[in-house]
């Protein structure tokens, strides 16, 4: 099971990402934001509304959803 990320670590990623975005590197900031785990409830909604392919192709960190729903939750 993947190690969970602390709130402080998530906030640090968010702060660095928004600093990149504010400095004009929008793609870099968005890429960095995707490294923080997406909350499982948001991943579930995104799967339902946009589909599993959106999450897979988007490169989102889905470790929290996998921990809560199981490793094959995207295919079920």
C-alpha atoms as a printed R data frame, in Angstrom:
   type eleno elety resid chain resno       x      y       z
1  ATOM     1    CA   UNK     A     1   0.000  0.000   0.000
2  ATOM     2    CA   UNK     A     2   1.411  3.431  -0.886
3  ATOM     3    CA   UNK     A     3   2.501  5.710   1.883
4  ATOM     4    CA   UNK     A     4  -0.032  8.428   2.625
5  ATOM     5    CA   UNK     A     5   0.909 12.048   2.126
6  ATOM     6    CA   UNK     A     6   0.489 14.417   5.053
7  ATOM     7    CA   UNK     A     7  -1.629 17.524   4.816
8  ATOM     8    CA   UNK     A     8   1.519 19.639   5.137
9  ATOM     9    CA   UNK     A     9   3.057 17.822   2.156
10 ATOM    10    CA   UNK     A    10  -0.105 18.342   0.101
11 ATOM    11    CA   UNK     A    11  -0.183 22.043   1.006
12 ATOM    12    CA   UNK     A    12   3.483 22.405   0.093
13 ATOM    13    CA   UNK     A    13   2.834 20.929  -3.359
14 ATOM    14    CA   UNK     A    14  -0.167 23.197  -3.787
15 ATOM    15    CA   UNK     A    15   1.785 26.309  -2.785
16 ATOM    16    CA   UNK     A    16   4.673 25.470  -5.138
17 ATOM    17    CA   UNK     A    17   2.251 24.714  -7.970
18 ATOM    18    CA   UNK     A    18   0.379 27.985  -7.598
19 ATOM    19    CA   UNK     A    19   3.690 29.857  -7.441
20 ATOM    20    CA   UNK     A    20   4.579 28.309 -10.817
21 ATOM    21    CA   UNK     A    21   1.180 29.217 -12.239
22 ATOM    22    CA   UNK     A    22   1.470 32.801 -10.962
23 ATOM    23    CA   UNK     A    23   4.943 33.008 -12.504
24 ATOM    24    CA   UNK     A    24   3.487 32.077 -15.883
25 ATOM    25    CA   UNK     A    25   4.256 28.346 -15.942
26 ATOM    26    CA   UNK     A    26   0.665 27.104 -15.981
27 ATOM    27    CA   UNK     A    27   1.488 23.677 -17.405
28 ATOM    28    CA   UNK     A    28   4.260 23.126 -14.855
29 ATOM    29    CA   UNK     A    29   1.942 24.116 -12.034
30 ATOM    30    CA   UNK     A    30  -0.820 21.808 -13.248
31 ATOM    31    CA   UNK     A    31   1.657 18.958 -13.651
32 ATOM    32    CA   UNK     A    32   2.880 19.480 -10.093
33 ATOM    33    CA   UNK     A    33  -0.692 19.586  -8.735
34 ATOM    34    CA   UNK     A    34  -1.359 16.153 -10.255
35 ATOM    35    CA   UNK     A    35   1.396 14.665  -8.085
36 ATOM    36    CA   UNK     A    36  -0.648 15.258  -4.916
37 ATOM    37    CA   UNK     A    37  -3.196 12.508  -4.246
38 ATOM    38    CA   UNK     A    38  -6.677 13.320  -5.484
39 ATOM    39    CA   UNK     A    39  -9.134 12.873  -2.599
40 ATOM    40    CA   UNK     A    40 -11.035  9.624  -3.076
41 ATOM    41    CA   UNK     A    41 -14.443 11.311  -3.130
42 ATOM    42    CA   UNK     A    42 -13.310 13.605  -5.990
43 ATOM    43    CA   UNK     A    43 -11.820 10.676  -7.887
44 ATOM    44    CA   UNK     A    44 -15.125  8.816  -7.576
45 ATOM    45    CA   UNK     A    45 -17.074 11.811  -8.914
46 ATOM    46    CA   UNK     A    46 -14.557 12.360 -11.731
47 ATOM    47    CA   UNK     A    47 -14.824  8.698 -12.755
48 ATOM    48    CA   UNK     A    48 -18.619  8.927 -12.823
49 ATOM    49    CA   UNK     A    49 -18.807 12.237 -14.697
50 ATOM    50    CA   UNK     A    50 -15.744 12.155 -16.959
51 ATOM    51    CA   UNK     A    51 -14.821  8.484 -17.100
52 ATOM    52    CA   UNK     A    52 -11.914  6.352 -16.042
53 ATOM    53    CA   UNK     A    53  -9.914  7.235 -19.174
54 ATOM    54    CA   UNK     A    54  -9.897 10.900 -18.129
55 ATOM    55    CA   UNK     A    55  -8.243  9.974 -14.838
56 ATOM    56    CA   UNK     A    56  -5.820  7.511 -16.372
57 ATOM    57    CA   UNK     A    57  -4.717  9.740 -19.246
58 ATOM    58    CA   UNK     A    58  -4.573 12.794 -16.973
59 ATOM    59    CA   UNK     A    59  -1.806 11.260 -14.873
60 ATOM    60    CA   UNK     A    60  -3.534 12.001 -11.582
61 ATOM    61    CA   UNK     A    61  -2.258 10.522  -8.340
62 ATOM    62    CA   UNK     A    62  -5.092  8.158  -7.401
63 ATOM    63    CA   UNK     A    63  -3.394  6.490  -4.437
64 ATOM    64    CA   UNK     A    64  -6.056  7.586  -1.922
65 ATOM    65    CA   UNK     A    65  -8.882  6.240  -4.110
66 ATOM    66    CA   UNK     A    66  -6.993  2.971  -4.619
67 ATOM    67    CA   UNK     A    67  -6.483  2.642  -0.864
68 ATOM    68    CA   UNK     A    68 -10.188  3.222  -0.212
69 ATOM    69    CA   UNK     A    69 -11.828  1.462  -3.178
70 ATOM    70    CA   UNK     A    70  -9.223 -1.160  -4.135
71 ATOM    71    CA   UNK     A    71  -6.616 -1.340  -6.862
72 ATOM    72    CA   UNK     A    72  -9.109 -2.205  -9.625
73 ATOM    73    CA   UNK     A    73 -11.719  0.471  -8.840
74 ATOM    74    CA   UNK     A    74 -11.250  2.232 -12.173
75 ATOM    75    CA   UNK     A    75 -12.145 -0.876 -14.163
76 ATOM    76    CA   UNK     A    76 -15.265 -1.787 -12.173
